[in-house]
Amino acid sequence: MSIFKKGKNWYIDYYYKGRRKRKKIGPSKKLAMRVLNDVQLKIARGEFLGIFDEKKVLFEDFAQKYLDYSRANKAWSTYFRRDRFNINNLVPYFKGKYLFEITPEMIEKYKAVRLEKVSPASVNRELACLKHMFTKAIEWGYIKVNMAKGVRQLKEPPGRLRYLTLDEIQALLKACSNSIRPIVVTALNTGMRRSELFNLKWSDVDFINRKITVLNSKNNESRIIPINQTLYEELFALSQVARGDYVFTRKDGRPLKDVKRGFSSALKRAGIKNFRFHDLRHTFASHLVMQGVDLRTVQQIMGHKDIKMTMRYSHLSPDYIQKAVEKLDLLWTPFGHQDVANKKEGLVTN
């Protein structure tokens, strides 16, 4: 058994069941040596040598196939803002390599290189995308092993959780223009994601039973969100001047895609800093928890598959915590007074 180089590629040369076999591995000598060692081990064990059934597809070519899949099967925001962005960072590093050439060591080096430029959270999102690409590659018959599966994600600092106080909510609503107030009110009273709000149709709004059916959620599962009185009045008024199938539209009836400029202006007028549109979702969940709503119910309304995501919203304001502790006075004080009284009467013994 041996390896040899022909042109720019390395090959392995071995005998299996009396027949000579030569296989092109690629431009990496180390990979050729590793594959040859693997072949020797499997022949010694009498195992089936199916490791060369992988199709020779370059990473950048498969990345395009994956993007086509993402565009056809995922929400537009997931494809446009997440997958396309992550793959644009992955391709320059792995370009020119066949899928089966990519090793855990290469991926670890990628982590180190990216960490010099972006945050651990950003690197982890790119790794998650890479892992799913390999999962689909296995499913589609291009490779047999997911080399990214064993690569550990980086530790991330606690996530950013910013929510509005009641005074800030009032200030924001007063500062909102008529064009963005309805979507802000809806976000504050439903906790819906930005993409869910922009994709909301009037057919999803049930005024009779006072509920919203969210169809285009992140997890591709529908969920029901109740409509309270505040939201009912806001949406019902908006429905009287509806311009099409979508709830939130431009003047020409086309669905809204972004409210960044109008929302930023409202925040400035309200004097609110360090706040993003997505934080309206944090605000909704935080105030639910502060009102005593249990986390399982919050999880269901928010559409979280994992309760750990909901736990991020269980933080409470300092005022709320203080009041919660003060409630113990009502619990302990009567017993304390009774104990004192009993001791005086000789009824309490140690």
C-alpha positions in Angstrom: 0.0 0.0 0.0 1.3 3.5 -0.8 0.4 7.0 -1.9 1.6 8.9 -4.9 1.1 12.2 -6.5 -0.1 12.8 -10.0 -0.4 16.3 -11.2 -1.8 18.3 -8.3 -3.6 15.4 -6.6 -2.6 12.6 -4.3 -3.8 9.0 -4.8 -3.8 5.9 -2.6 -2.7 2.6 -4.1 -3.8 -0.7 -2.3 -5.1 -4.2 -2.9 -8.5 -5.4 -1.7 -9.8 -8.9 -2.2 -7.0 -9.7 -4.7 -7.7 -6.6 -6.8 -5.6 -3.5 -7.1 -7.4 -0.2 -6.4 -6.3 3.3 -6.9 -8.3 6.2 -5.6 -7.8 10.0 -6.1 -8.0 11.8 -2.7 -7.2 15.4 -3.6 -4.4 17.9 -3.2 -3.7 17.1 0.5 -0.9 14.6 1.2 -1.9 14.5 4.9 -5.4 13.5 4.0 -4.1 10.8 1.6 -2.0 9.3 4.3 -4.9 9.4 6.8 -7.2 7.7 4.3 -4.6 5.1 3.5 -4.2 4.3 7.2 -8.0 4.1 7.5 -8.1 1.6 4.6 -5.4 -0.6 6.1 -7.3 -0.6 9.4 -10.6 -1.5 7.8 -9.0 -4.2 5.7 -7.4 -5.7 8.8 -10.8 -5.7 10.5 -12.6 -7.1 7.5 -14.9 -4.1 7.3 -16.7 -3.0 4.2 -14.8 -0.2 2.4 -17.5 2.2 1.5 -15.7 5.4 2.4 -15.0 6.3 -1.2 -18.6 6.4 -2.3 -18.7 10.2 -1.6 -19.4 12.3 -4.6 -16.7 14.8 -5.6 -18.4 18.1 -5.1 -16.6 21.3 -4.2 -17.6 23.2 -1.1 -18.6 26.3 -3.0 -20.8 24.3 -5.4 -22.6 22.5 -2.6 -23.0 25.8 -0.8 -25.1 27.0 -3.7 -27.2 23.8 -3.6 -27.8 24.4 0.1 -28.8 28.0 -0.5 -31.3 26.8 -3.1 -32.7 24.4 -0.6 -32.8 27.1 2.1 -34.6 29.6 -0.2 -37.3 26.9 -1.1 -37.8 25.5 2.3 -37.2 28.1 4.9 -38.7 31.5 5.8 -37.4 34.3 3.6 -35.8 36.1 6.5 -34.0 32.9 7.6 -32.6 32.4 4.1 -31.8 36.0 3.4 -30.5 37.2 6.7 -29.0 34.1 8.2 -28.0 31.3 5.8 -26.9 33.6 3.0 -24.8 35.7 5.4 -23.2 32.6 7.1 -22.3 30.9 3.8 -20.8 34.1 2.5 -18.3 33.8 5.4 -17.8 30.0 5.0 -17.1 29.8 1.3 -14.0 32.0 1.1 -12.3 29.7 3.7 -13.3 26.3 2.4 -13.4 27.2 -1.3 -11.5 24.8 -3.6 -11.9 21.8 -1.2 -14.1 18.8 -1.8 -16.6 18.1 1.0 -14.9 14.9 2.0 -11.6 16.7 2.3 -12.8 19.0 5.1 -11.7 17.7 8.4 -12.4 18.7 12.1 -8.9 20.2 12.3 -9.7 22.5 9.4 -13.0 23.6 11.1 -11.2 24.3 14.3 -8.7 26.5 12.4 -11.7 28.3 10.9 -13.1 28.9 14.4 -9.8 30.5 15.4 -9.5 32.7 12.3 -13.1 33.9 12.6 -12.9 34.6 16.3 -10.2 37.2 15.6 -12.8 39.2 13.7 -16.3 38.5 15.1 -17.9 37.5 18.4 -18.2 33.9 19.7 -22.0 34.1 19.0 -21.3 34.9 15.3 -18.8 32.0 15.0 -21.3 29.6 16.6 -24.0 30.6 14.1 -21.6 29.9 11.2 -20.7 26.5 12.7 -24.3 25.6 13.1 -24.9 26.4 9.5 -21.9 24.4 8.5 -23.1 21.4 10.5 -26.5 21.5 8.9 -24.9 21.8 5.5 -23.0 18.5 6.2 -26.2 16.9 7.5 -27.9 17.7 4.2 -24.9 16.5 2.3 -25.2 13.1 4.0 -28.9 13.0 3.4 -28.4 13.8 -0.3 -25.7 11.2 -0.7 -22.6 13.4 -1.2 -20.7 12.3 1.9 -21.0 9.7 4.7 -19.6 11.5 7.7 -20.4 14.9 9.2 -17.0 16.2 10.0 -18.4 19.2 11.8 -20.5 17.2 14.2 -17.8 16.8 16.9 -16.6 20.4 16.7 -17.6 22.2 19.9 -19.2 25.6 19.9 -17.6 28.5 21.7 -18.7 29.7 25.0 -20.9 32.8 24.7 -21.4 35.6 27.2 -24.9 36.0 28.6 -27.3 37.2 25.9 -28.4 40.8 25.6 -31.9 41.3 27.3 -33.3 44.8 27.1 -36.9 45.5 27.8 -39.0 48.6 28.2 -40.4 49.9 31.5 -44.0 50.9 31.6 -43.0 54.6 31.4 -40.8 53.8 28.3 -43.7 51.9 26.7 -46.0 54.9 27.1 -43.3 57.3 25.8 -42.7 55.1 22.7 -46.3 54.7 21.8 -46.8 58.5 22.0 -43.8 59.0 19.8 -44.9 56.5 17.1 -46.2 57.8 13.8 -49.6 56.4 12.6 -47.8 54.3 10.1 -45.8 52.2 12.6 -47.9 52.4 15.8 -50.1 49.4 14.9 -47.1 47.1 14.3 -45.4 48.3 17.6 -48.7 47.7 19.5 -49.0 44.3 18.0 -45.4 43.4 18.9 -45.8 44.6 22.5 -49.0 42.6 23.0 -48.0 39.4 21.2 -44.2 39.0 21.3 -44.3 38.0 17.7 -41.0 37.9 15.8 -40.3 40.5 13.1 -40.7 38.1 10.3 -44.0 36.8 11.7 -45.3 40.4 12.0 -44.4 41.2 8.4 -46.0 38.0 7.1 -49.2 38.3 9.1 -52.3 38.2 7.0 -55.9 39.2 7.9 -56.9 35.6 7.4 -54.7 34.8 10.4 -56.6 37.2 12.6 -59.8 35.9 14.2 -61.7 38.8 15.7 -64.6 36.6 16.8 -62.5 34.3 18.9 -59.9 36.9 19.6 -56.8 35.0 18.5 -54.0 35.2 16.0 -52.7 32.1 14.2 -49.0 32.4 13.5 -48.2 30.3 10.5 -44.8 31.5 9.4 -42.9 30.9 12.6 -39.2 30.2 13.0 -39.9 26.6 13.9 -42.2 26.0 10.9 -45.0 25.2 13.3 -48.3 27.2 13.9 -49.2 28.5 17.3 -52.1 30.5 18.7 -51.7 33.9 20.4 -54.7 35.5 22.2 -55.8 39.0 21.4 -56.3 41.3 24.4 -58.6 44.3 24.4 -55.8 46.8 23.5 -54.7 44.8 20.5 -58.3 44.1 19.5 -59.0 47.8 19.2 -55.8 48.6 17.4 -56.2 45.8 14.8 -59.9 46.3 14.3 -59.4 50.0 13.5 -56.6 49.0 11.1 -58.8 46.4 9.4 -61.3 49.1 8.4 -58.7 50.7 6.1 -57.0 47.5 5.0 -55.1 47.7 1.7 -54.8 44.0 0.9 -54.2 40.5 2.3 -51.4 41.6 4.7 -52.0 43.3 8.0 -49.1 45.7 7.9 -48.6 47.2 4.4 -47.2 50.2 2.6 -49.5 52.8 1.0 -49.6 50.8 -2.2 -50.8 47.6 -0.4 -47.5 45.8 -0.6 -46.4 44.1 2.7 -44.0 45.9 4.9 -40.4 44.6 4.9 -38.8 46.9 7.3 -39.7 49.7 9.8 -36.1 50.6 10.8 -36.2 54.3 9.9 -39.6 55.0 11.4 -38.9 53.0 14.5 -35.5 54.7 15.1 -37.2 58.1 14.8 -39.8 57.1 17.3 -37.1 55.9 19.8 -35.3 59.2 19.4 -38.4 61.3 20.0 -39.2 59.1 23.1 -35.6 59.5 24.4 -35.1 55.7 24.5 -31.6 54.4 24.0 -30.0 51.0 23.5 -33.1 49.4 22.1 -33.9 47.4 19.0 -37.1 46.3 17.4 -36.5 42.7 18.4 -36.4 44.0 22.1 -40.2 44.5 21.8 -40.4 40.7 22.0 -38.2 40.7 25.1 -40.5 43.4 26.6 -43.6 41.3 26.0 -42.1 38.2 27.6 -40.5 40.1 30.5 -43.8 41.8 31.5 -45.7 38.5 31.3 -43.3 37.0 33.8 -43.5 40.0 36.0 -47.2 39.7 36.1 -46.9 36.1 37.4 -47.5 34.2 34.2 -45.8 30.8 34.4 -42.9 30.0 32.1 -44.6 27.1 30.3 -47.4 29.4 29.2 -44.9 32.1 28.1 -43.0 29.4 26.2 -46.1 28.4 24.4 -47.0 32.0 23.4 -43.5 32.8 22.4 -43.1 29.7 20.3 -40.0 28.4 21.9 -39.2 24.7 21.4 -36.8 24.7 24.3 -37.7 26.0 27.8 -34.1 27.2 28.1 -35.0 30.0 25.6 -37.9 31.1 27.8 -35.7 31.1 30.9 -33.8 34.0 29.3 -36.9 36.1 29.8 -37.5 35.2 33.4 -35.4 38.1 34.6 -37.3 40.6 36.7 -37.0 44.3 37.4 -35.5 45.4 40.7 -38.8 47.0 41.8 -40.6 43.8 41.2 -38.1 41.7 43.1 -38.3 44.2 46.1 -42.1 43.9 46.2 -41.9 40.1 45.9 -39.6 39.9 49.0 -41.8 42.4 50.9 -44.7 40.0 50.4 -42.9 37.6 52.8 -43.7 40.1 55.6 -47.3 39.1 55.2 -46.4 35.5 55.4 -43.9 35.4 58.2 -45.0 38.2 60.5 -48.3 36.6 61.8 -46.4 33.5 62.7 -43.6 35.5 64.3 -46.1 37.4 66.4 -47.9 34.3 67.4 -44.7 32.6 68.5 -43.9 35.6 70.7 -47.4 35.4 72.2 -47.2 31.7 72.8 -43.8 32.0 74.5 -45.3 34.6 76.9 -48.0 32.1 77.7 -45.6 29.2 78.0 -47.0 27.4 75.0 -43.8 27.2 72.9 -41.1 24.8 73.9 -37.7 24.1 72.4 
